[in-house]
Amino acid sequence: MKRIIFAILVFSLSLVIVGLARSIYDLWKKQDLVISYQKQLVKQKNENQTLKQKLSLTNNPKFVEQQARDNLFLSKPGEQNILIPSGLLISSSSARPIEDLIPNWKKWWNLFF
């Protein structure tokens, strides 16, 4: 009789222990989930702050005017737009062709050999 009561007691305690262990495991998983969502929240807050700064910049009338001038080629009354084709622009770095940088003796060498 004592053995049956002891076995029932051990079985019930083992069920309680397994249930508690499962609950602890579930809480750890949920804690990891909460931590990942907190990191995501911080990231979203930083992105929100950045977007608010960009919005305040774009609401500035000077920014709107600059974008209209640069992208839409608009001008103020009394001004004229001048468009220069990109082929006519000469930059200081591309003033000399690359071929002129090679010494003459190398050009002759490459020609014959």
Kinemage of the C-alpha trace (Angstrom):
@kinemage 1
@onewidth
@group {chain A} dominant
@subgroup {mainchain}
@vectorlist {calphas} color= white
{ca met a 1} P 0.000 0.000 0.000
{ca lys a 2} L 2.835 2.377 0.879
{ca arg a 3} L 4.534 1.545 -2.412
{ca ile a 4} L 1.428 2.398 -4.427
{ca ile a 5} L 1.034 5.737 -2.629
{ca phe a 6} L 4.759 6.412 -3.095
{ca ala a 7} L 4.533 5.552 -6.838
{ca ile a 8} L 1.447 7.778 -7.285
{ca leu a 9} L 3.206 10.590 -5.416
{ca val a 10} L 6.373 10.230 -7.549
{ca phe a 11} L 4.310 10.106 -10.770
{ca ser a 12} L 2.288 13.197 -9.844
{ca leu a 13} L 5.392 15.128 -8.794
{ca ser a 14} L 7.124 14.179 -12.040
{ca leu a 15} L 4.117 15.514 -13.973
{ca val a 16} L 4.310 18.754 -11.991
{ca ile a 17} L 8.056 19.039 -12.668
{ca val a 18} L 7.577 18.414 -16.403
{ca gly a 19} L 4.820 21.025 -16.513
{ca leu a 20} L 6.972 23.578 -14.711
{ca ala a 21} L 9.932 22.851 -16.982
{ca arg a 22} L 7.719 23.336 -20.061
{ca ser a 23} L 6.404 26.614 -18.637
{ca ile a 24} L 9.934 27.887 -18.006
{ca tyr a 25} L 10.944 26.924 -21.546
{ca asp a 26} L 7.927 28.760 -23.001
{ca leu a 27} L 8.747 31.868 -20.941
{ca trp a 28} L 12.328 31.893 -22.241
{ca lys a 29} L 11.062 31.656 -25.810
{ca lys a 30} L 8.635 34.505 -25.194
{ca gln a 31} L 11.393 36.554 -23.576
{ca asp a 32} L 13.538 36.123 -26.708
{ca leu a 33} L 10.557 37.196 -28.779
{ca val a 34} L 10.043 40.305 -26.617
{ca ile a 35} L 13.735 41.216 -26.896
{ca ser a 36} L 13.676 40.881 -30.692
{ca tyr a 37} L 10.562 43.094 -30.872
{ca gln a 38} L 12.210 45.671 -28.610
{ca lys a 39} L 15.224 45.809 -30.940
{ca gln a 40} L 12.895 46.176 -33.898
{ca leu a 41} L 11.034 48.966 -32.080
{ca val a 42} L 14.265 50.874 -31.450
{ca lys a 43} L 15.208 50.476 -35.111
{ca gln a 44} L 11.796 51.730 -36.240
{ca lys a 45} L 11.998 54.720 -33.857
{ca asn a 46} L 15.383 55.680 -35.310
{ca glu a 47} L 14.021 55.375 -38.834
{ca asn a 48} L 10.985 57.431 -37.846
{ca gln a 49} L 13.241 60.154 -36.437
{ca thr a 50} L 15.273 60.203 -39.654
{ca leu a 51} L 12.139 60.459 -41.763
{ca lys a 52} L 10.821 63.305 -39.603
{ca gln a 53} L 14.081 65.194 -40.161
{ca lys a 54} L 13.823 64.657 -43.912
{ca leu a 55} L 10.200 65.805 -43.838
{ca ser a 56} L 11.108 69.001 -42.020
{ca leu a 57} L 13.848 69.595 -44.601
{ca thr a 58} L 11.502 69.055 -47.542
{ca asn a 59} L 8.842 71.351 -46.078
{ca asn a 60} L 11.351 74.200 -46.204
{ca pro a 61} L 10.477 76.639 -49.056
{ca lys a 62} L 14.152 76.981 -50.006
{ca phe a 63} L 14.402 73.227 -50.557
{ca val a 64} L 11.281 73.226 -52.734
{ca glu a 65} L 12.662 76.122 -54.793
{ca gln a 66} L 16.047 74.401 -55.201
{ca gln a 67} L 14.418 71.155 -56.347
{ca ala a 68} L 12.206 73.038 -58.801
{ca arg a 69} L 15.258 74.770 -60.262
{ca asp a 70} L 17.442 71.644 -60.440
{ca asn a 71} L 15.007 68.936 -61.471
{ca leu a 72} L 12.197 70.756 -63.265
{ca phe a 73} L 14.318 73.513 -64.834
{ca leu a 74} L 11.990 76.214 -63.545
{ca ser a 75} L 13.151 79.772 -63.024
{ca lys a 76} L 11.999 82.938 -61.325
{ca pro a 77} L 10.317 85.654 -63.395
{ca gly a 78} L 12.968 87.602 -65.286
{ca glu a 79} L 15.552 84.781 -65.248
{ca gln a 80} L 16.646 82.702 -68.221
{ca asn a 81} L 17.654 79.043 -68.171
{ca ile a 82} L 20.826 78.093 -69.974
{ca leu a 83} L 21.362 74.425 -70.787
{ca ile a 84} L 24.878 73.337 -71.693
{ca pro a 85} L 25.147 69.992 -73.490
{ca ser a 86} L 27.265 67.515 -71.593
{ca gly a 87} L 29.572 67.020 -74.595
{ca leu a 88} L 30.758 70.635 -74.391
{ca leu a 89} L 31.851 70.498 -70.779
{ca ile a 90} L 35.572 69.981 -70.275
{ca ser a 91} L 36.811 69.007 -66.883
{ca ser a 92} L 40.366 69.646 -65.797
{ca ser a 93} L 41.062 65.948 -65.196
{ca ser a 94} L 40.008 64.893 -68.717
{ca ala a 95} L 41.660 67.780 -70.596
{ca arg a 96} L 44.511 65.526 -71.803
{ca pro a 97} L 43.599 62.227 -73.422
{ca ile a 98} L 45.114 59.117 -71.888
{ca glu a 99} L 47.002 58.405 -75.082
{ca asp a 100} L 49.085 61.578 -74.635
{ca leu a 101} L 50.285 60.390 -71.240
{ca ile a 102} L 52.176 57.481 -72.813
{ca pro a 103} L 55.751 58.445 -73.796
{ca asn a 104} L 56.591 58.441 -77.513
{ca trp a 105} L 59.191 55.695 -77.231
{ca lys a 106} L 56.535 53.386 -75.732
{ca lys a 107} L 54.144 54.202 -78.537
{ca trp a 108} L 56.833 53.264 -81.092
{ca trp a 109} L 57.682 50.131 -79.131
{ca asn a 110} L 54.029 49.066 -79.045
{ca leu a 111} L 53.705 49.785 -82.758
{ca phe a 112} L 56.577 47.512 -83.792
{ca phe a 113} L 56.572 44.879 -81.099
